[in-house]
Amino acid sequence: MNKIIVQVYLPANGRTYDIRLPEDMYIHDAADVLSDIFTDAAKGLYCKSSVNILCFRDKGESLPRDKTLKELGIQNRTKLMFI
């Protein structure tokens, strides 16, 4: 299983995080993992939700939850945003 490092911006605290994820992970699973990570990392500025959106940071385009990172062309250093 190949892993990639993506840069994920969290608007709730204005910080960017380098996160390592398997390239064959589905977006809905990645959103769940990120939700858990950011609940701890954001120190109260982010609260876990069941309706999180992962999107390309530069385009603001939300990612389809039923696709994998690889299917969407997400590679090392791709910039994403977690809302």
Phi and psi restraints in degrees (value plus and minus 20) as a CYANA .aco file:
   2 ASN   PHI    -104.4   -64.4
   2 ASN   PSI     119.2   159.2
   3 LYS   PHI    -134.2   -94.2
   3 LYS   PSI     129.7   169.7
   4 ILE   PHI    -144.8  -104.8
   4 ILE   PSI     138.1   178.1
   5 ILE   PHI    -129.6   -89.6
   5 ILE   PSI      98.5   138.5
   6 VAL   PHI    -129.9   -89.9
   6 VAL   PSI     132.2   172.2
   7 GLN   PHI    -118.3   -78.3
   7 GLN   PSI      96.6   136.6
   8 VAL   PHI    -133.6   -93.6
   8 VAL   PSI     100.3   140.3
   9 TYR   PHI    -110.8   -70.8
   9 TYR   PSI     110.8   150.8
  10 LEU   PHI    -131.7   -91.7
  10 LEU   PSI      81.6   121.6
  11 PRO   PHI     -78.9   -38.9
  11 PRO   PSI     -46.2    -6.2
  12 ALA   PHI     -78.0   -38.0
  12 ALA   PSI     -52.1   -12.1
  13 ASN   PHI    -145.8  -105.8
  13 ASN   PSI     -18.4    21.6
  14 GLY   PHI      51.9    91.9
  14 GLY   PSI      -0.3    39.7
  15 ARG   PHI    -132.9   -92.9
  15 ARG   PSI     136.0   176.0
  16 THR   PHI    -132.4   -92.4
  16 THR   PSI     117.1   157.1
  17 TYR   PHI    -142.6  -102.6
  17 TYR   PSI     119.8   159.8
  18 ASP   PHI    -109.6   -69.6
  18 ASP   PSI      99.1   139.1
  19 ILE   PHI    -143.2  -103.2
  19 ILE   PSI     113.1   153.1
  20 ARG   PHI    -116.2   -76.2
  20 ARG   PSI     104.8   144.8
  21 LEU   PHI    -154.6  -114.6
  21 LEU   PSI     129.8   169.8
  22 PRO   PHI     -86.8   -46.8
  22 PRO   PSI     115.4   155.4
  23 GLU   PHI     -87.0   -47.0
  23 GLU   PSI     -38.0     2.0
  24 ASP   PHI    -115.8   -75.8
  24 ASP   PSI      -6.2    33.8
  25 MET   PHI     -99.1   -59.1
  25 MET   PSI     116.2   156.2
  26 TYR   PHI     -93.1   -53.1
  26 TYR   PSI     130.7   170.7
  27 ILE   PHI     -79.2   -39.2
  27 ILE   PSI     -59.9   -19.9
  28 HIS   PHI     -84.2   -44.2
  28 HIS   PSI     -54.8   -14.8
  29 ASP   PHI     -92.1   -52.1
  29 ASP   PSI     -59.7   -19.7
  30 ALA   PHI     -82.2   -42.2
  30 ALA   PSI     -60.6   -20.6
  31 ALA   PHI     -83.0   -43.0
  31 ALA   PSI     -58.7   -18.7
  32 ASP   PHI     -84.9   -44.9
  32 ASP   PSI     -64.2   -24.2
  33 VAL   PHI     -84.0   -44.0
  33 VAL   PSI     -66.0   -26.0
  34 LEU   PHI     -83.4   -43.4
  34 LEU   PSI     -57.5   -17.5
  35 SER   PHI     -78.9   -38.9
  35 SER   PSI     -64.4   -24.4
  36 ASP   PHI     -84.4   -44.4
  36 ASP   PSI     -64.3   -24.3
  37 ILE   PHI     -82.0   -42.0
  37 ILE   PSI     -67.2   -27.2
  38 PHE   PHI     -94.3   -54.3
  38 PHE   PSI     -44.3    -4.3
  39 THR   PHI     -80.4   -40.4
  39 THR   PSI     -59.3   -19.3
  40 ASP   PHI    -100.9   -60.9
  40 ASP   PSI     -64.4   -24.4
  41 ALA   PHI     -91.7   -51.7
  41 ALA   PSI     -52.0   -12.0
  42 ALA   PHI    -103.9   -63.9
  42 ALA   PSI     -23.1    16.9
  43 LYS   PHI      28.0    68.0
  43 LYS   PSI      36.0    76.0
  44 GLY   PHI      70.3   110.3
  44 GLY   PSI     -30.8     9.2
  45 LEU   PHI    -103.4   -63.4
  45 LEU   PSI     -34.6     5.4
  46 TYR   PHI    -149.0  -109.0
  46 TYR   PSI     114.2   154.2
  47 CYS   PHI    -137.0   -97.0
  47 CYS   PSI     115.2   155.2
  48 LYS   PHI     -76.7   -36.7
  48 LYS   PSI     118.9   158.9
  49 SER   PHI    -159.2  -119.2
  49 SER   PSI     136.7   176.7
  50 SER   PHI    -110.1   -70.1
  50 SER   PSI     -22.3    17.7
  51 VAL   PHI    -141.8  -101.8
  51 VAL   PSI      27.3    67.3
  52 ASN   PHI     -97.0   -57.0
  52 ASN   PSI     129.0   169.0
  53 ILE   PHI    -142.3  -102.3
  53 ILE   PSI     111.3   151.3
  54 LEU   PHI    -128.1   -88.1
  54 LEU   PSI     109.6   149.6
  55 CYS   PHI    -162.9  -122.9
  55 CYS   PSI     145.3   185.3
  56 PHE   PHI     -90.4   -50.4
  56 PHE   PSI     110.7   150.7
  57 ARG   PHI     -86.8   -46.8
  57 ARG   PSI     -62.3   -22.3
  58 ASP   PHI     -94.6   -54.6
  58 ASP   PSI     -50.3   -10.3
  59 LYS   PHI    -116.7   -76.7
  59 LYS   PSI     -45.1    -5.1
  60 GLY   PHI      53.4    93.4
  60 GLY   PSI      -9.1    30.9
  61 GLU   PHI    -102.2   -62.2
  61 GLU   PSI     101.7   141.7
  62 SER   PHI     -90.5   -50.5
  62 SER   PSI     126.9   166.9
  63 LEU   PHI    -111.7   -71.7
  63 LEU   PSI     117.2   157.2
  64 PRO   PHI     -85.4   -45.4
  64 PRO   PSI     108.7   148.7
  65 ARG   PHI     -89.3   -49.3
  65 ARG   PSI     -35.8     4.2
  66 ASP   PHI    -118.9   -78.9
  66 ASP   PSI      -5.3    34.7
  67 LYS   PHI    -134.3   -94.3
  67 LYS   PSI     137.5   177.5
  68 THR   PHI    -110.1   -70.1
  68 THR   PSI     144.7   184.7
  69 LEU   PHI     -77.7   -37.7
  69 LEU   PSI     -64.3   -24.3
  70 LYS   PHI     -82.9   -42.9
  70 LYS   PSI     -62.8   -22.8
  71 GLU   PHI     -79.9   -39.9
  71 GLU   PSI     -49.7    -9.7
  72 LEU   PHI    -110.7   -70.7
  72 LEU   PSI     -17.0    23.0
  73 GLY   PHI      56.3    96.3
  73 GLY   PSI      -0.6    39.4
  74 ILE   PHI     -98.3   -58.3
  74 ILE   PSI     107.1   147.1
  75 GLN   PHI    -149.2  -109.2
  75 GLN   PSI    -197.3  -157.3
  76 ASN   PHI     -72.8   -32.8
  76 ASN   PSI     115.5   155.5
  77 ARG   PHI      50.7    90.7
  77 ARG   PSI      -8.5    31.5
  78 THR   PHI     -83.1   -43.1
  78 THR   PSI     116.6   156.6
  79 LYS   PHI    -116.3   -76.3
  79 LYS   PSI     100.1   140.1
  80 LEU   PHI    -140.0  -100.0
  80 LEU   PSI     146.6   186.6
  81 MET   PHI    -152.7  -112.7
  81 MET   PSI     119.9   159.9
  82 PHE   PHI    -135.8   -95.8
  82 PHE   PSI      95.6   135.6
